[in-house]
Each structure stands twice: as C-alpha cells, then as structure tokens.
Amino acid sequence: MATHKSAEKRDRQSKVRRERNIAAKSAIKTRVKSVLAAVESKNKENSVNALKTTIPSLAKAASKGLIHKKNASRKISRLTRKVNALQ
C-alpha cells in the first residue's frame, strides 16, 4: 500500500490508465472480429466498411504505444489481404 502522497497519486494514475488500456484493446479486438465476420460472410461492402474503421483504430493504438507498431502493421496487412481476396 502506498504511503507517500506521490505514490498514492501514481497508484491512482496507473489504475485509470490500466482501465483505459483494457477498454481500448477490447475495442480493437471487437473491430478486428467484425472485419473477419464480414469476410466470412463474403459480404464485400460490409468488410470494406469494417476495414475502414479498423485501420485507423489500429494505427492510433500503435501510436499511443498500446500495441507494438509492427503488430498493428501486421494486423492491418492481413486484414487488407483478406478483404481484397473477396474481389
């Protein structure tokens, strides 16, 4: 348990950041799943729209350090290839 004032503040900050990170990662996973579901249903229009919303969220998460830059790049690349394969 933190006893100094600054340590208590750091504890509060880390809890808030942890909750924010968990929510953001969950949102990213949901968006990726929506793209994959649209690809599975072979619906090109829905998959393109889902991909357009997923790419910026992955890029933003990478820029914030939530996920690694190359991890985001890899996910974007794989999703794009799957969507383009529908054509």
Phi and psi restraints in degrees (value plus and minus 20) as a CYANA .aco file:
   2 ALA   PHI     -92.5   -52.5
   2 ALA   PSI     118.3   158.3
   3 THR   PHI    -134.4   -94.4
   3 THR   PSI     -49.1    -9.1
   4 HIS   PHI    -102.9   -62.9
   4 HIS   PSI     134.1   174.1
   5 LYS   PHI     -81.2   -41.2
   5 LYS   PSI     -62.5   -22.5
   6 SER   PHI     -88.3   -48.3
   6 SER   PSI     -55.8   -15.8
   7 ALA   PHI     -89.0   -49.0
   7 ALA   PSI     -54.8   -14.8
   8 GLU   PHI     -86.2   -46.2
   8 GLU   PSI     -58.9   -18.9
   9 LYS   PHI     -85.7   -45.7
   9 LYS   PSI     -63.2   -23.2
  10 ARG   PHI     -80.6   -40.6
  10 ARG   PSI     -58.3   -18.3
  11 ASP   PHI     -84.0   -44.0
  11 ASP   PSI     -64.1   -24.1
  12 ARG   PHI     -82.4   -42.4
  12 ARG   PSI     -64.6   -24.6
  13 GLN   PHI     -83.2   -43.2
  13 GLN   PSI     -62.4   -22.4
  14 SER   PHI     -86.2   -46.2
  14 SER   PSI     -54.5   -14.5
  15 LYS   PHI     -86.3   -46.3
  15 LYS   PSI     -62.8   -22.8
  16 VAL   PHI     -84.1   -44.1
  16 VAL   PSI     -65.1   -25.1
  17 ARG   PHI     -84.8   -44.8
  17 ARG   PSI     -58.4   -18.4
  18 ARG   PHI     -82.4   -42.4
  18 ARG   PSI     -64.6   -24.6
  19 GLU   PHI     -83.0   -43.0
  19 GLU   PSI     -62.2   -22.2
  20 ARG   PHI     -83.4   -43.4
  20 ARG   PSI     -62.7   -22.7
  21 ASN   PHI     -85.0   -45.0
  21 ASN   PSI     -61.5   -21.5
  22 ILE   PHI     -82.3   -42.3
  22 ILE   PSI     -63.8   -23.8
  23 ALA   PHI     -84.2   -44.2
  23 ALA   PSI     -61.4   -21.4
  24 ALA   PHI     -87.6   -47.6
  24 ALA   PSI     -61.5   -21.5
  25 LYS   PHI     -85.2   -45.2
  25 LYS   PSI     -58.3   -18.3
  26 SER   PHI     -84.3   -44.3
  26 SER   PSI     -61.2   -21.2
  27 ALA   PHI     -83.6   -43.6
  27 ALA   PSI     -59.8   -19.8
  28 ILE   PHI     -84.0   -44.0
  28 ILE   PSI     -64.9   -24.9
  29 LYS   PHI     -81.5   -41.5
  29 LYS   PSI     -59.4   -19.4
  30 THR   PHI     -84.6   -44.6
  30 THR   PSI     -62.5   -22.5
  31 ARG   PHI     -85.7   -45.7
  31 ARG   PSI     -60.9   -20.9
  32 VAL   PHI     -83.3   -43.3
  32 VAL   PSI     -61.9   -21.9
  33 LYS   PHI     -84.0   -44.0
  33 LYS   PSI     -54.5   -14.5
  34 SER   PHI     -87.0   -47.0
  34 SER   PSI     -57.0   -17.0
  35 VAL   PHI     -85.3   -45.3
  35 VAL   PSI     -66.2   -26.2
  36 LEU   PHI     -83.6   -43.6
  36 LEU   PSI     -58.0   -18.0
  37 ALA   PHI     -85.7   -45.7
  37 ALA   PSI     -59.5   -19.5
  38 ALA   PHI     -86.7   -46.7
  38 ALA   PSI     -57.3   -17.3
  39 VAL   PHI     -87.6   -47.6
  39 VAL   PSI     -61.3   -21.3
  40 GLU   PHI     -81.9   -41.9
  40 GLU   PSI     -56.3   -16.3
  41 SER   PHI    -100.3   -60.3
  41 SER   PSI     -22.0    18.0
  42 LYS   PHI      38.9    78.9
  42 LYS   PSI      12.0    52.0
  43 ASN   PHI    -117.4   -77.4
  43 ASN   PSI      83.4   123.4
  44 LYS   PHI     -85.5   -45.5
  44 LYS   PSI     -63.0   -23.0
  45 GLU   PHI     -84.1   -44.1
  45 GLU   PSI     -65.7   -25.7
  46 ASN   PHI     -86.1   -46.1
  46 ASN   PSI     -58.1   -18.1
  47 SER   PHI     -88.7   -48.7
  47 SER   PSI     -56.7   -16.7
  48 VAL   PHI     -86.9   -46.9
  48 VAL   PSI     -62.9   -22.9
  49 ASN   PHI     -84.9   -44.9
  49 ASN   PSI     -61.4   -21.4
  50 ALA   PHI     -85.0   -45.0
  50 ALA   PSI     -58.6   -18.6
  51 LEU   PHI     -85.7   -45.7
  51 LEU   PSI     -57.9   -17.9
  52 LYS   PHI     -84.6   -44.6
  52 LYS   PSI     -48.4    -8.4
  53 THR   PHI    -107.8   -67.8
  53 THR   PSI     -44.1    -4.1
  54 THR   PHI     -98.7   -58.7
  54 THR   PSI     -60.6   -20.6
  55 ILE   PHI     -78.7   -38.7
  55 ILE   PSI     -68.7   -28.7
  56 PRO   PHI     -83.4   -43.4
  56 PRO   PSI     -54.7   -14.7
  57 SER   PHI     -89.2   -49.2
  57 SER   PSI     -57.0   -17.0
  58 LEU   PHI     -86.8   -46.8
  58 LEU   PSI     -62.0   -22.0
  59 ALA   PHI     -85.0   -45.0
  59 ALA   PSI     -59.7   -19.7
  60 LYS   PHI     -87.6   -47.6
  60 LYS   PSI     -60.7   -20.7
  61 ALA   PHI     -82.5   -42.5
  61 ALA   PSI     -57.4   -17.4
  62 ALA   PHI     -89.0   -49.0
  62 ALA   PSI     -58.9   -18.9
  63 SER   PHI     -89.2   -49.2
  63 SER   PSI     -49.9    -9.9
  64 LYS   PHI    -102.2   -62.2
  64 LYS   PSI     -29.1    10.9
  65 GLY   PHI      66.0   106.0
  65 GLY   PSI      -8.8    31.2
  66 LEU   PHI     -89.6   -49.6
  66 LEU   PSI     -62.1   -22.1
  67 ILE   PHI    -148.7  -108.7
  67 ILE   PSI     142.0   182.0
  68 HIS   PHI     -89.3   -49.3
  68 HIS   PSI     128.7   168.7
  69 LYS   PHI     -79.4   -39.4
  69 LYS   PSI     -62.0   -22.0
  70 LYS   PHI     -94.0   -54.0
  70 LYS   PSI     -48.6    -8.6
  71 ASN   PHI     -84.2   -44.2
  71 ASN   PSI     -65.3   -25.3
  72 ALA   PHI     -83.7   -43.7
  72 ALA   PSI     -63.1   -23.1
  73 SER   PHI     -81.5   -41.5
  73 SER   PSI     -62.0   -22.0
  74 ARG   PHI     -84.7   -44.7
  74 ARG   PSI     -63.3   -23.3
  75 LYS   PHI     -84.3   -44.3
  75 LYS   PSI     -63.6   -23.6
  76 ILE   PHI     -81.2   -41.2
  76 ILE   PSI     -64.5   -24.5
  77 SER   PHI     -82.8   -42.8
  77 SER   PSI     -65.5   -25.5
  78 ARG   PHI     -87.1   -47.1
  78 ARG   PSI     -60.5   -20.5
  79 LEU   PHI     -86.2   -46.2
  79 LEU   PSI     -60.6   -20.6
  80 THR   PHI     -83.4   -43.4
  80 THR   PSI     -61.7   -21.7
  81 ARG   PHI     -82.7   -42.7
  81 ARG   PSI     -60.0   -20.0
  82 LYS   PHI     -86.4   -46.4
  82 LYS   PSI     -60.9   -20.9
  83 VAL   PHI     -88.3   -48.3
  83 VAL   PSI     -61.4   -21.4
  84 ASN   PHI     -88.1   -48.1
  84 ASN   PSI     -44.4    -4.4
  85 ALA   PHI     -89.9   -49.9
  85 ALA   PSI     -36.5     3.5
  86 LEU   PHI     -93.0   -53.0
  86 LEU   PSI     -40.2    -0.2
